[in-house]
């Protein structure tokens, strides 16, 4: 069976995350994977067993994506561009397929070695912008961006990020490698935008890191408090988790 790799984008506001959720064998809530499964099986003329689309990242409820990567097998060979057009014809309005290509049978979207880049948008207006409420995290307290920029290098490198892992994290280790941590100010849009890149991230890790950085920016924490949090390995001391609405899976790069 030919295997395909697809790059998709989605508005996560109306999804309960990427991963399929079932109850008694029936899809219980709307998920990105669930919508993709329906479309691929319809294109494959409902084969038995059903085809399962595999995603690289299990984004949470309300999280968006510009560059989620998935793979799937079809029972017959279709030109990749035909697959892309067919999927986009059948998918709902809040999911789009931007690229499809043939890959080898051993390609796996989740387990092949890769790095992930996420961005997090923070709206800094006095009150929540009704047109941004589903697409940014809102933080109206005054921020000193120089403090945040001074703190960001403390995240770089390989560390045990246990203090930044939410309860429910099921990975075997909390050690992760972060290769990029930046913040940019967009005054014309009343936003600041964080960028993080690494080999993998823990459950809610980026949202917790953003929460800590925002508290550093207000002066509620010392500039280099991240060093202490890495050492203590205590989630309770990290406190604030930024809202899911501001998080975007930007790109996944396969080595």
C-alpha positions, 0 to 999 in steps of 0.5 A: 500500500503506498504511503503518503505524508501530508502537511496540514493546517487547522483552526483548533478553536472548534476541536477537542484536540488532534487525537481521536477520542472514542467512547464504546468504540464510537467517536465521542468528540470532534477531533482533527484526526477524526475528521481526517480519518473520515475523509481518507476512508471515504476516498479509499471507498471505505476499506476494511479494516479502516485506515487510520491517519497518524499525526506527528503531534497530539495538539490539545483542545483549542491549539492550532497548527500551521504545519502538522504532519500526518501519514496514511496508507491508501489501498491504491496509488493516487497522484499526491496532488490528486490526494491533496485536492480530494482531501480539501474538497471533503474536509471541513472549513477549519482544516486544509491540506497544504502539501502531500507527497509519497514517502517510503513504507518505513516513514512514521510521522510521529516516530521518525527523528524530527524537531518541532517549532511552536509559536505562542501569541500573546495579546497585550491589550487592556481588554480581550479583543473579541476577534482574537480571543480564540487565537491568542492568549491574553495578558494585560499586565505591563511587561518588561520585555528586556527581562523576558529576553534575558531569561529565554537563554536559560531554557536552551539546551538539554534539561529535565523539564519536570517543573514544566510538565502538566499532570497527565504527562505520560512520557518515560522521561521529562528530559528535553532539548530546546534549541531555540527560544525567542520573543518578538514584539509586534506593537502594531498588533498589540502582541508579543510572539514567542518561538520555541524549537526542540526535539520534543515537548512535554504535555503543556510544556510550552504553555507553562514556559510562557506562563513563567516567562510572563511572570518574569516580565511583570517582575513577579519572578526573578529574571533567572528563576527558570534555572531554579525551576529546572533544578527543583523539578516541581510543577507546583512552583511553575504555577500559571499555564497560558491558555491553549488559544495562543499556541500554534504548531508551526513546523515539523522538520524531519532529519 
